[in-house]
Amino acid sequence: MNPKMRSTALLLCLNFGLIAAAQAGEPGWYVLGFGGESSASGLSPGQVDDNLAAIFDAIDLDVVDATSTLDDSDTGFGLAGGYQLNDHLAFEFAYVDLGSIGYRATGTVTDGVDTFPAEAVLGSSADGPVVSVLGILPIGERFSVYGRAGLTLMNAKGTAQITVDGESDRASQSSQKSDPMFGVGMEYDLTRNFAIRLAWDRYLDVATENVVGDTDADFYSLGVRMGVGWFR
């Protein structure tokens, strides 16, 4: 191959590479899978202690003393489908499972006359669909950052198992919650059809009010996005 033909071939290869990079974030349909850690935002054991005291009060018992522990984080995951309208705007519809919150307390309660040993195990979980819009800022050919705002329809489930003097009773609460969510993230395009995403999302008011109380959830996740080429 003479020098001129070699130079031409090199330029064609470079141009092809630039085109492929430019197409990495092009408009089109995509699917996304993600997972990470979710945690209750600002929830303290004292708040759940107050809810537990209200539960005992409803059955005419007062808490004399108690010790408690709160596990306020869990593994979360989600699946989403989206459409990127242009370089700066995308829409997504997702199913998100934020995991659960766990709380346990042991102590003594009284009916005003006698005292009894008592134990309580409370839990709250949330999952459901999320619709959101993403505002995207490309930085270079493969990297971008985004902000997200959306609406959730979470199914919040709460359970309470109360044991007093060896006698146990269990109750549950379930409700549909429609509340806002928002978040930020960054994405790096590995190829034309694959990208990795790192995100933080805040889901508002996702817990069951009568079990652990109203609280928000933070979800830190790592995801993989795949372009659906046959819809492009």
Secondary structure, DSSP 8 states (H G I E B T S, - for coil): --HHHHHHHHHHHHHHHHHHHHHTT-SEEEEEEEEEEEEEES--HHHHHHHHHHHHHHTT-EEEEEEEEEE-EEEEEEEEEEEEEETTEEEEEEEEEEEEEEEEEEEEEE-SS-EEEEEEEEEEEEEEEEEEEEEEEEETTTEEEEEEEEEEEEEEEEEEEEEETTEEEEEEEEEEEEEEEEEEEEEEESSSSEEEEEEEEEE-S-S-TTTT-S-EEEEEEEEEEEE-GGG-
